[in-house]
Amino acid sequence: MRRVLEAAKRIRRLEVQGATNVALTAIRALVEQMRESRAESREEALAEIEEARDILFGARETEPFMRNALRYIEWRVRAARWGSVEELNRLMEEVAEEFIQRFREARKRIEDIGSRRILPGTRILTHCHSSAVIGVLRAAKRRGIEYEVICTETRPLYQGRITAKELLEMGVKTTMIVDSAVRTFLKQVDLVLVGADAITSEGNIINKIGTSLIALAAQEARVPFYVVTELLKFDPQTIHGDYEAIEERAASEIWPDAPEGLAIRNPAFEVTRRDYIHGIICEEGVISPHSILEAVRRRYPWILESVGISA
């Protein structure tokens, strides 16, 4: 499992960041691992896929996009007829490429839909770094729309700096603020755009810590709060009542040389309730978070079927 273990280590260490990059890294690792497989039967090959899947699942707790990508490949492989590892490898490469292509099509549609919510002179606030949000902003820029962005620094790892650099490279007027200044600056904002790491069956979203505070402040300020995300980040296990796990990271990220005896908590993500979400910008359009399950059932019924839920 060398390829898979290497990928899992990179994901765990945050050398791979962002739900999209994590999912693509996991897909490639699984496909490359099976190229090296010495399985002599269908059962042995499927057992290897299961083992690789579980290793990658364990690399990071809050990654339903990655889990759905791997579930899709396994689901297709189990349903297909193949007799040799060579045939399996060809099938896996085809299925992986098909999944990536579907993702690209979904992202392109999201960018087109989201960019139409940005009008000339709009001032947008965003948090952390989301490739989906950046894609929407880039699409608006391509359409000739001039707008401004306020981005948070996003402690403790400062992912907001990635966002700021990409926006400046796009020629967007950009301002960075400390996380705790959000409420003050929302008075100057027309809308909020954030990404998501997971969507639950109730229409809640899980995103970088600090997102729910921004959502609360946006509701108080009557500023629309939009979540930009693929439906592929839907977590089907939440239908069964399970909660999406919240990853808690090392205290050293916050204070490397903290005083002895000091307790430090460092959750990486949090839940933002659907009540504070104006709309979810996804490949189905701009939808209410209350209708998320129906949207997933329409577009990706296999997400439900892959975990034994009738679509």
C-alpha positions in Angstrom: 0.0 0.0 0.0 3.0 2.3 -0.6 1.2 4.7 -2.9 -1.9 4.9 -0.7 0.1 5.4 2.5 2.2 8.2 1.0 -1.0 10.0 -0.1 -2.6 9.5 3.2 0.4 10.9 5.0 0.4 14.0 2.7 -3.3 14.6 3.3 -2.9 14.1 7.1 0.0 16.6 7.3 -2.0 19.2 5.3 0.5 19.1 2.5 -2.6 18.6 0.4 -5.2 21.3 1.2 -8.8 21.8 0.1 -11.5 19.2 -0.3 -11.1 19.1 -4.1 -7.3 18.6 -4.0 -7.7 15.9 -1.3 -10.3 14.0 -3.4 -8.2 14.1 -6.6 -5.1 13.0 -4.7 -6.9 10.1 -3.2 -8.3 9.0 -6.6 -4.9 9.0 -8.2 -3.3 7.2 -5.2 -6.0 4.4 -5.5 -5.5 4.0 -9.2 -1.7 4.0 -9.0 -1.8 1.5 -6.1 -3.9 -1.0 -8.1 -1.5 -0.7 -11.0 1.0 -2.4 -8.7 -1.4 -5.0 -7.4 -0.4 -8.6 -7.4 -3.9 -9.9 -6.7 -4.7 -13.2 -8.3 -8.4 -13.2 -8.0 -11.4 -10.8 -8.0 -11.8 -11.3 -4.3 -8.2 -10.4 -3.6 -8.4 -7.3 -5.7 -11.6 -6.1 -4.1 -10.0 -6.7 -0.7 -7.0 -4.5 -1.7 -9.4 -1.7 -2.8 -11.2 -1.9 0.5 -8.0 -1.7 2.4 -6.8 1.3 0.4 -10.2 3.0 0.8 -10.1 2.6 4.6 -6.5 4.0 4.8 -7.5 7.1 2.8 -10.8 7.5 4.7 -8.7 7.7 7.9 -6.4 10.3 6.6 -8.8 13.1 7.4 -12.1 13.0 9.2 -14.0 15.8 7.5 -13.7 14.8 3.8 -17.0 13.5 2.3 -16.0 14.6 -1.2 -13.0 12.2 -1.0 -15.1 9.5 0.5 -17.7 9.9 -2.2 -15.1 9.8 -4.9 -13.6 6.5 -3.6 -17.1 5.1 -3.0 -18.0 5.8 -6.6 -15.0 4.0 -8.0 -15.6 1.0 -5.7 -19.3 0.9 -6.5 -18.6 0.9 -10.2 -15.9 -1.7 -9.9 -18.1 -4.1 -7.9 -21.0 -3.7 -10.4 -18.8 -4.3 -13.4 -17.7 -7.6 -15.0 -13.9 -8.1 -15.1 -11.7 -11.1 -14.8 -8.1 -9.9 -14.5 -6.1 -7.2 -12.7 -5.3 -5.7 -16.1 -9.0 -5.4 -16.9 -9.6 -4.0 -13.5 -6.9 -1.3 -14.0 -8.4 -0.2 -17.3 -11.8 0.0 -15.7 -10.5 2.0 -12.7 -8.7 4.5 -14.9 -11.8 4.9 -17.0 -14.1 5.4 -14.0 -11.6 7.7 -12.2 -11.4 9.9 -15.4 -15.2 9.8 -15.7 -15.6 11.0 -12.1 -13.1 13.8 -12.5 -14.8 14.9 -15.7 -18.2 15.0 -14.0 -16.6 17.1 -11.2 -15.1 19.5 -13.8 -18.5 19.9 -15.4 -20.2 20.5 -12.1 -17.5 23.1 -11.1 -17.9 24.9 -14.5 -21.7 25.1 -13.9 -21.2 26.4 -10.4 -18.8 29.1 -11.5 -21.3 30.2 -14.2 -24.3 30.3 -11.8 -22.3 31.9 -8.9 -20.7 34.6 -11.0 -24.2 35.9 -12.0 -24.8 36.8 -8.3 -21.9 39.3 -8.6 -22.9 42.6 -10.0 -20.6 45.6 -10.8 -19.4 47.3 -7.6 -20.3 44.3 -5.4 -18.2 44.0 -2.2 -17.8 40.4 -1.1 -16.5 38.8 2.1 -15.0 35.4 2.1 -13.4 33.1 4.7 -10.5 30.6 4.4 -9.6 29.3 0.9 -12.1 27.7 -1.4 -11.3 26.7 -4.9 -15.0 26.8 -5.7 -15.3 30.4 -4.4 -12.2 31.4 -6.3 -13.7 29.8 -9.5 -16.9 31.9 -9.1 -14.9 35.1 -8.6 -12.6 34.3 -11.6 -15.7 33.6 -13.8 -17.1 37.0 -12.8 -13.8 38.7 -13.6 -13.8 37.0 -17.0 -17.3 38.5 -17.6 -15.8 41.9 -17.1 -17.4 42.5 -13.7 -15.4 44.8 -11.3 -15.9 44.0 -7.7 -14.0 44.0 -4.4 -13.2 41.2 -1.9 -12.6 41.3 1.9 -10.9 38.1 3.0 -10.2 36.9 6.5 -6.7 35.8 7.5 -8.1 32.5 8.8 -6.1 31.5 11.8 -4.2 29.5 12.8 -2.8 28.4 9.4 -3.7 31.6 7.5 -5.3 30.0 4.5 -6.8 33.5 3.8 -3.3 34.5 2.5 -3.7 31.9 -0.3 -7.0 33.5 -1.2 -5.6 37.0 -1.1 -2.7 36.1 -3.4 -4.9 34.5 -6.0 -7.3 37.4 -6.0 -4.4 39.9 -6.5 -3.1 37.8 -9.3 -6.6 38.1 -10.9 -6.5 41.9 -10.6 -9.2 42.0 -7.9 -9.1 44.8 -5.3 -8.6 42.8 -2.1 -8.5 43.7 1.6 -7.4 41.3 4.4 -8.8 41.5 7.9 -8.2 39.6 11.1 -10.9 37.0 11.8 -12.3 38.9 14.7 -13.0 42.0 12.6 -15.7 40.4 10.5 -18.7 41.9 12.3 -17.3 45.4 11.9 -16.6 45.0 8.1 -19.9 43.3 7.3 -21.5 46.8 7.4 -19.5 47.4 4.2 -20.4 44.1 2.4 -23.1 43.2 -0.1 -22.8 39.4 0.2 -20.7 36.6 1.8 -19.3 33.7 -0.2 -17.8 30.7 1.5 -17.0 27.1 0.5 -17.9 23.9 2.3 -16.1 20.7 3.3 -19.3 18.8 3.9 -23.1 19.0 3.5 -25.4 17.1 5.9 -28.8 15.5 5.1 -30.4 18.4 7.0 -28.8 21.0 4.8 -26.3 22.2 7.4 -22.7 22.7 6.1 -19.4 22.0 7.7 -16.6 24.5 6.9 -13.5 26.1 8.3 -13.8 27.1 12.0 -15.2 30.7 12.1 -17.7 30.2 9.4 -20.7 30.0 11.7 -19.7 33.2 13.4 -19.7 35.0 10.1 -23.1 33.5 9.2 -24.5 34.8 12.5 -23.0 38.2 11.9 -24.3 38.2 8.3 -27.8 37.4 9.5 -27.7 40.3 12.0 -26.4 42.6 9.3 -29.0 41.3 6.8 -26.2 40.4 4.3 -26.9 37.3 2.1 -24.7 34.4 3.1 -24.1 31.9 0.3 -22.3 28.6 0.3 -20.5 27.6 -2.9 -20.1 23.8 -3.1 -20.5 20.7 -5.2 -23.3 18.3 -4.2 -20.5 15.7 -4.3 -19.6 16.9 -0.8 -22.9 15.5 0.6 -22.3 13.1 3.4 -24.8 10.2 3.1 -24.0 8.8 6.5 -25.8 11.7 8.1 -29.1 10.3 6.9 -28.6 7.4 9.3 -28.2 9.9 12.2 -24.4 10.0 12.2 -22.6 13.3 12.7 -19.9 14.4 10.4 -16.7 14.2 12.4 -15.0 17.5 13.3 -11.2 17.2 13.0 -9.2 18.7 15.9 -5.7 19.6 15.1 -2.5 20.0 17.1 -2.3 22.7 19.7 1.1 23.7 18.4 -0.5 25.2 15.4 -1.9 27.9 17.7 1.0 28.3 20.1 4.2 26.3 19.4 5.8 27.1 22.8 2.8 27.4 25.0 3.2 27.5 28.8 3.2 24.1 30.4 -0.2 23.1 31.8 -2.2 25.4 29.4 -5.1 23.6 27.6 -5.5 24.6 24.0 -8.3 23.4 21.7 -7.9 23.6 17.9 -11.0 22.4 16.0 -10.4 22.8 12.3 -14.1 22.8 11.2 -17.6 23.6 12.6 -21.2 23.2 11.7 -23.1 26.2 10.2 -26.9 25.6 10.5 -29.1 25.9 7.4 -31.1 28.7 9.1 -28.3 31.1 8.4 -27.7 30.1 4.8 -29.3 32.3 2.2 -28.7 29.7 -0.5 -26.4 27.0 -1.7 -24.8 27.7 -5.1 -24.3 24.2 -6.6 -24.5 22.4 -9.9 -28.3 22.3 -9.5 -28.5 26.1 -9.3 -29.0 28.3 -6.3 -31.0 26.1 -4.0 -32.4 26.2 -0.4 -30.4 24.1 2.1 -33.8 22.5 3.0 -33.9 20.8 -0.4 -30.4 19.3 -0.4 -31.4 15.7 -0.1 -33.8 15.9 -3.1 -31.1 17.7 -5.1 -28.6 14.9 -4.4 -31.2 12.2 -5.2 -31.8 13.8 -8.6 -28.2 14.4 -9.6 -26.1 11.7 -7.8 -28.4 8.8 -6.8 -25.3 6.6 -6.6 -24.1 8.5 -3.5 -27.1 7.1 -1.6 -27.0 3.7 -3.3 -23.3 3.2 -2.5 -24.1 3.2 1.2 -27.2 1.1 0.9 -29.8 3.9 0.8 -32.5 3.6 -1.8 -32.4 6.5 -4.3 
